[in-house]
Amino acid sequence: MFINDPCGIFCILFTYFSIIYADYVVVRWIILHTMAESIWGAFNAVLFNIVILLLSISHFKAVVCDPGSIQLPQSRIDFSDINLDSGGDNADWTICTRCETYRPPRAHHCRICEKCIRRMDHHCPWINNCVGERNQKYFIQFLIYVGILAGHSIILIIFALVNSCVDCGLDVVVQQRIVTHCVILLLESTLFGIFSSAILFVQIQSIISDETSVEQVKKQGPYRPHKPKMALLTEVCGRQHPIMWLLPCSSTPKKFDTPLINYHI
């Protein structure tokens, strides 16, 4: 699924540029100059790139995965001749005037994607896609790995700045470049770390409160009776062990799948 949105495309390119730059600074200017002869250098290089790999996979899946688009009817529907049952599974379905189709409960229309999305939370330019029932898990994984990468970068930067002193035997020009790259990466890591942590907090809160961001804005309460927080997290992240929730290779749960309504025309 690809959305032709200039803002979203720019955010994706900027995200990967920032990741590549962080990897370049950490490996080229921090590890090779401050811990090249230590086993910790190889350990940090491998660990840093493993996190980048997991981050890239989760981000890629959040970008290309269908967030839960409502399938449009093949023929135009005459709503004047259609009546929904007053009870049953279709009682809470609504009509989208933009899509001109029926949509299940908790589905909302995205003006950028130009589709109705099941359990839509919001449209995120950083993945150029909506965050919905199908890709929210990958979006949360992406945020977690951004936070881990930012924290790891800050630790390595502090170590590099402490060790890039005059007594370390490094050339003055090399020291200046290390400090310059470290300062830039420190600003980048701090901004991305705070930003991703704030969004992650909002995402987790919306899940355990069973109320998406769209529903909060529209002041629509939870649609279902109160459920345990672990059960709500399981619906989004899957029924496997919580440790496995961090792996972007596992499939997303299909708990919220709802069959399309039957149109009687």
C-alpha positions as CSV (number, residue, x, y, z in Angstrom):
1,M,0.0,0.0,0.0
2,F,1.6,3.3,-1.1
3,I,0.1,6.8,-0.6
4,N,1.2,9.5,-3.0
5,D,1.6,12.1,-0.3
6,P,4.6,14.5,-0.7
7,C,4.8,15.1,3.1
8,G,4.7,11.4,3.8
9,I,7.3,10.6,1.2
10,F,9.6,13.3,2.6
11,C,9.2,12.0,6.1
12,I,10.1,8.4,5.0
13,L,13.2,9.6,3.2
14,F,14.2,11.8,6.1
15,T,13.8,8.9,8.5
16,Y,16.1,6.6,6.5
17,F,18.6,9.4,6.0
18,S,18.7,9.9,9.8
19,I,19.2,6.2,10.4
20,I,22.0,5.9,7.9
21,Y,23.7,9.0,9.3
22,A,23.5,7.7,12.8
23,D,25.0,4.4,11.7
24,Y,27.8,6.3,9.9
25,V,28.7,8.4,12.9
26,V,28.5,5.6,15.4
27,V,30.7,3.1,13.3
28,R,33.0,5.6,11.5
29,W,33.6,8.3,14.1
30,I,32.8,6.7,17.5
31,I,33.6,3.0,17.4
32,L,36.6,3.1,15.0
33,H,38.3,6.0,16.8
34,T,37.4,5.4,20.5
35,M,37.0,1.6,20.9
36,A,38.5,0.0,17.9
37,E,40.9,-2.2,19.9
38,S,38.2,-3.2,22.4
39,I,35.8,-6.1,22.2
40,W,33.1,-3.6,23.2
41,G,33.6,-1.9,19.9
42,A,32.6,-4.9,17.9
43,F,29.8,-5.6,20.4
44,N,28.3,-2.1,20.1
45,A,28.7,-2.1,16.3
46,V,26.8,-5.4,16.0
47,L,24.1,-4.5,18.5
48,F,23.6,-1.0,17.0
49,N,23.0,-2.5,13.5
50,I,20.7,-5.3,14.8
51,V,18.5,-2.6,16.3
52,I,18.6,-0.7,12.9
53,L,17.6,-3.9,11.1
54,L,14.6,-4.5,13.4
55,L,13.7,-0.8,13.2
56,S,13.8,-0.9,9.4
57,I,11.7,-4.1,9.1
58,S,9.0,-2.8,11.5
59,H,9.0,0.6,9.7
60,F,8.8,-1.1,6.3
61,K,5.9,-3.3,7.4
62,A,4.1,-0.3,8.9
63,V,4.5,1.5,5.6
64,V,3.4,-1.2,3.2
65,C,0.9,-3.1,5.3
66,D,-2.8,-2.4,4.7
67,P,-3.9,-0.8,7.9
68,G,-7.4,-2.2,7.5
69,S,-9.0,-0.5,4.4
70,I,-12.7,-1.0,3.9
71,Q,-13.4,-2.7,0.6
72,L,-15.5,-0.5,-1.6
73,P,-18.6,-2.1,-3.4
74,Q,-18.1,-2.8,-7.1
75,S,-21.4,-1.0,-7.9
76,R,-22.8,2.2,-6.7
77,I,-25.2,1.8,-3.8
78,D,-28.6,3.5,-3.6
79,F,-28.8,4.2,0.1
80,S,-32.4,5.4,-0.2
81,D,-33.5,1.8,-0.8
82,I,-31.3,0.2,1.9
83,N,-32.2,-0.3,5.6
84,L,-29.9,-1.7,8.2
85,D,-31.4,-4.2,10.6
86,S,-32.2,-2.7,13.9
87,G,-30.3,-5.5,15.6
88,G,-27.8,-8.1,14.9
89,D,-24.2,-7.8,13.7
90,N,-24.9,-4.8,11.4
91,A,-26.7,-2.6,13.9
92,D,-23.6,-0.4,14.6
93,W,-22.5,0.0,11.0
94,T,-22.5,3.5,9.7
95,I,-22.5,5.2,6.2
96,C,-19.4,7.0,4.9
97,T,-20.6,9.9,2.7
98,R,-17.2,10.2,1.1
99,C,-16.7,6.5,0.2
100,E,-20.4,6.1,-0.3
101,T,-20.4,2.7,1.4
102,Y,-21.1,1.1,4.7
103,R,-18.4,0.7,7.3
104,P,-18.2,-1.4,10.5
105,P,-17.9,0.1,14.0
106,R,-14.8,2.1,14.9
107,A,-13.9,2.6,11.2
108,H,-13.1,6.2,10.1
109,H,-12.4,7.9,6.9
110,C,-8.9,9.2,6.2
111,R,-8.8,12.2,3.9
112,I,-5.2,11.5,2.9
113,C,-5.6,7.8,2.1
114,E,-9.1,8.5,0.8
115,K,-10.4,5.3,2.4
116,C,-12.2,4.2,5.5
117,I,-9.8,2.4,7.9
118,R,-10.8,-0.2,10.4
119,R,-10.1,1.0,14.0
120,M,-8.2,3.9,12.6
121,D,-6.0,5.7,15.2
122,H,-4.5,8.4,13.0
123,H,-2.6,9.1,9.8
124,C,1.1,9.2,10.4
125,P,3.4,11.0,7.9
126,W,6.4,9.1,9.2
127,I,5.1,5.9,7.8
128,N,3.1,7.6,5.0
129,N,0.1,5.5,6.0
130,C,-2.7,5.3,8.5
131,V,-2.2,3.5,11.8
132,G,-5.1,1.0,12.0
133,E,-5.9,-2.5,13.3
134,R,-3.6,-4.2,10.8
135,N,-0.3,-2.2,11.3
136,Q,-0.5,-0.7,14.7
137,K,1.7,-3.4,16.1
138,Y,4.4,-2.6,13.6
139,F,4.1,1.1,14.3
140,I,4.6,0.5,18.0
141,Q,7.6,-1.7,17.3
142,F,9.0,1.1,15.1
143,L,8.6,3.6,18.0
144,I,10.3,1.2,20.5
145,Y,13.3,0.6,18.3
146,V,13.7,4.4,17.6
147,G,13.8,5.0,21.3
148,I,16.3,2.1,21.9
149,L,18.5,3.4,19.0
150,A,18.4,7.0,20.3
151,G,19.3,5.9,23.8
152,H,22.2,3.7,22.5
153,S,23.5,6.6,20.4
154,I,23.5,9.0,23.4
155,I,25.4,6.5,25.5
156,L,28.0,6.0,22.8
157,I,28.3,9.8,22.2
158,I,29.0,10.5,25.9
159,F,31.7,7.8,25.8
160,A,33.2,9.2,22.6
161,L,33.3,12.8,23.9
162,V,34.9,11.7,27.2
163,N,37.6,9.8,25.3
164,S,38.3,12.2,22.5
165,C,40.6,14.3,24.6
166,V,44.1,15.6,23.8
167,D,45.8,12.9,25.8
168,C,44.1,10.2,23.6
169,G,46.7,10.8,20.8
170,L,44.1,11.6,18.2
171,D,44.8,14.2,15.5
172,V,43.2,17.6,16.2
173,V,41.2,17.5,13.0
174,V,39.9,14.1,13.8
175,Q,38.9,15.3,17.3
176,Q,37.0,18.2,15.8
177,R,35.2,15.9,13.4
178,I,34.3,13.5,16.1
179,V,32.9,16.3,18.3
180,T,31.0,17.9,15.4
181,H,29.4,14.6,14.3
182,C,28.6,13.7,17.9
183,V,26.9,17.0,18.6
184,I,24.7,16.6,15.5
185,L,23.9,13.0,16.4
186,L,23.2,14.0,20.0
187,L,20.6,16.6,18.8
188,E,19.1,14.1,16.4
189,S,18.9,11.3,19.0
190,T,17.5,13.5,21.7
191,L,14.7,14.9,19.4
192,F,13.8,11.5,17.9
193,G,14.0,9.8,21.3
194,I,11.6,12.3,23.0
195,F,9.3,12.4,20.0
196,S,9.0,8.6,19.7
197,S,8.7,8.1,23.5
198,A,5.8,10.6,23.6
199,I,4.0,8.9,20.7
200,L,4.6,5.5,22.1
201,F,3.0,6.6,25.4
202,V,0.0,7.8,23.6
203,Q,-0.3,4.6,21.6
204,I,-0.1,2.4,24.7
205,Q,-2.6,4.5,26.5
206,S,-5.0,4.4,23.7
207,I,-4.8,0.6,23.5
208,I,-5.3,0.0,27.3
209,S,-8.1,2.6,27.4
210,D,-9.7,0.9,24.3
211,E,-10.1,4.3,22.7
212,T,-8.3,5.4,19.5
213,S,-7.0,8.9,19.0
214,V,-9.8,9.6,16.5
215,E,-12.3,8.5,19.1
216,Q,-10.7,10.7,21.7
217,V,-10.9,13.8,19.5
218,K,-14.5,13.0,18.6
219,K,-15.2,12.3,22.3
220,Q,-16.5,8.9,21.5
221,G,-16.2,6.5,24.5
222,P,-15.0,2.9,24.3
223,Y,-17.3,0.7,22.2
224,R,-17.0,-2.4,24.4
225,P,-17.3,-3.2,28.0
226,H,-14.1,-2.8,30.1
227,K,-11.6,-5.5,29.4
228,P,-8.3,-6.3,31.1
229,K,-5.3,-4.3,29.9
230,M,-3.4,-7.4,28.9
231,A,-6.3,-8.7,26.8
232,L,-6.4,-5.3,25.0
233,L,-2.7,-5.5,24.3
234,T,-3.0,-9.0,23.1
235,E,-5.6,-8.0,20.6
236,V,-3.2,-5.6,19.0
237,C,0.2,-7.4,19.4
238,G,-0.9,-11.1,19.2
239,R,-1.4,-14.0,21.5
240,Q,2.2,-15.1,21.6
241,H,4.5,-14.4,24.6
242,P,5.0,-10.7,25.2
243,I,8.7,-11.0,24.4
244,M,7.7,-12.0,20.9
245,W,5.8,-8.8,20.5
246,L,9.1,-7.0,19.8
247,L,9.8,-9.2,16.7
248,P,8.5,-7.6,13.5
249,C,8.6,-11.0,11.7
250,S,5.4,-12.3,13.3
251,S,2.0,-11.7,11.7
252,T,-0.6,-9.2,13.0
253,P,-3.6,-10.6,14.8
254,K,-6.9,-10.6,12.9
255,K,-9.1,-10.2,16.0
256,F,-11.0,-7.2,14.6
257,D,-11.8,-8.7,11.2
258,T,-15.5,-8.1,10.4
259,P,-17.2,-9.5,7.3
260,L,-18.5,-6.9,4.9
261,I,-22.2,-6.1,5.3
262,N,-24.7,-7.7,3.0
263,Y,-26.2,-5.1,0.7
264,H,-29.8,-5.8,-0.2
265,I,-30.4,-3.7,-3.3
